[in-house]
Amino acid sequence: MRTIGKNRGLARLADADGNFRMVALDQRPPLFDAIAQAKGITRDQVEYADVTAAKRLLVETLAPHCSSMLFDPNFAVPAAIDLLPARCGLIMTLEEHRVEETPGGRKSRAITDWSVEKIRAIGGDAVKVLAWYRPDADPAVNEHQKRFVRSVGEDCAHHDIPYVLELLVYPFLGSANHTADYVESPGKLPKLVIDSVQEFAKPEYGVDLLKLESPLAANSLPPRDGSAASKAAQKEFEAIGDICRQRNIPWVLLSGGAAPEKFERVLDFAYAAGAGGFLAGRTIWLDAVRSHFPDRAAVAASLRKDGVGVLERLNTLTKAKAKAWTARFPAFSEIRQEGDFARAY
């Protein structure tokens, strides 16, 4: 049974019907790259003011159309916390996007001077951590990742705030398709994704909501039409759904920058397996920034026309097919008189 704080936090992330319709704009390198491409400069030449201006446009245009948003503390909060609607939940990212890349795998860490305690203090409704993870990575690397994820879970339990864990499989340093940022591998192995979920769904990590990538590359998914290929693909999603059902952990899909129609197909498979929504970013807003920045009026117009259009299609699909989440509060059967609850909590 989740605590009162975690139940109320998760309720803030979902809409009134229990659907998680969430927009991610904590991205840092992908947004740096989009701005750089739009301005014809290198990533290192992107200025802080450009990043905050872009994030402000994203919040202003997209926040009215989602149940919650994912912010980072160094750009999104100072850019647009004043624009976030009161009913829109606030998820705060904890992890530093600059990971330690070793031959044996990636090691994550928290943003400098940032913590679960500070996220709770600013009124965050949930803490999000991205953990790069491969079951076949160096055992010492994986133990580091497990300790990191577990320690955040302990802090979230202490501060009674929901813990959103994002898991991403990645290419090893030196491999042919290596990239520091997340780019979905066309030949990804479903087992790596599923085994990662199996590990971090364990109670010891204290995860309340899983943000997951598709076990199969979005571009290779067949239509969900009952064909042999469709049934084989569905089994991979069902493997994830079974794990999350057993552990009573709701799960949502990340978009990974997939084309909107491809992401909708991913969601169709995921919703049939019990997923509760999406936490998507680049699929919704990347083209507007990449095509029009620094013309803010043009970015805003593109977001209103195309970005909101994508988001509303995702919303419609989610409302029709996603598994609704419902808060389950304690029964308080042992609370018999004044003072019992305050003393026990």
ABEGO torsion letter per residue (X at the ends): XBBAAAAAAAAAABBAAGBBBBBBAABAAAAAAAAAAAAGBBAAABBAAAAAAAAAAAAAAAAAABABBBBBAAAAAAAAAAABBAABBBBBBABBABBBBBAAEBBBBBBBGBBAAAAAAAGBABBBBBBBBBAABBAAAAAAAAAAAAAAAAAAAAAGBBBBBBBBBBBBBGBAABBABBBBBAABBAAAAAAAAAAAABAAAGBABBBBBBABBAAABBBBAGBAAAAAAAAAAAAAAAAAAAAGBBBBBBAGGBBAAAAAAAAAAAAAAGBAEBBBBAAAAAAAAAAAOABAAAAAAAAAAAAAAAAAAAAAAAAAABBBBBBBBBAGAABABBGAAAAAX
